[in-house]
Amino acid sequence: RAKVIMGYDKKKFEEALKDNENEQVLCFQTQAYMVVVNRVTSINTYKLFFTPSPKLQTYLNDVSANKLGLETDSKYLATHIRSQYPLTSGWEIKAYPNMQTNPHIVKQWAENAVLKVVSAYKEHYGRGDPIPPVYVTSDDQNVVDYLKYNTTQRDSSWPVILGLESTPRHNIDLFEANDPSELYPLFMDLYMLVNS
């Protein structure tokens, strides 16, 4: 079961969460829409469309364990920061922000995304539980680097950040891979997001 909420309406969002209070809820929000999907639906949809090949599954297992330090049943949160969308005013495109052209905007978006995931976790599981690490991915690899190493957010509310830094994520629709392994980081991100 999924609900699509057009625009950002706090009241509608809270109602969607209340309707799903006995289930884990994922919330995806962009400038245009927000989708609330229960965890079971997202996992089942992912598995319906995607079964890793043996080579890809080996890569996924190796990166989870060796690069990220996660065991098979490790608890973690995840967020995806889409930073290279156009900023508009009406129908006019003002900018395509990224860490080079508009670092202040992208850094704020990235930090807010992490803090929102942590806040949702605390609200769902209670404020006393330790905050699990947060897996971060982005269409701009510099965002992952920034969140892991350079953010000024370093108090007790800031979690350990996991992510594949300095790893380009190619747009699968626009990139012609010479070898399937060139797209493995993209599938790693999908795998981590859906299993968080």
TANOR-V366557 format. One line per field, one symbol per residue. ss: DSSP state (2 for helix, 1 for strand, 0 for the rest). burial: 1 if it has 16 or more other C-alpha atoms within 10 Angstrom, else 0. Layout:
BEGIN
ss = ???
burial = ???
END
This chain:
BEGIN
ss = 0111110002222222222000001111100011111122222222222000022222222222222000000001111110000111100111110000002222222222222222222222200000001111110022222222220000000000110000000000000000022222222222222200
burial = 0000100000001001100100001110000001111110010000000000000110110011000001000001111111100000000000001110000001101110111011101000000000111111111111111111000000000110111110111100000000000011111110111101
END
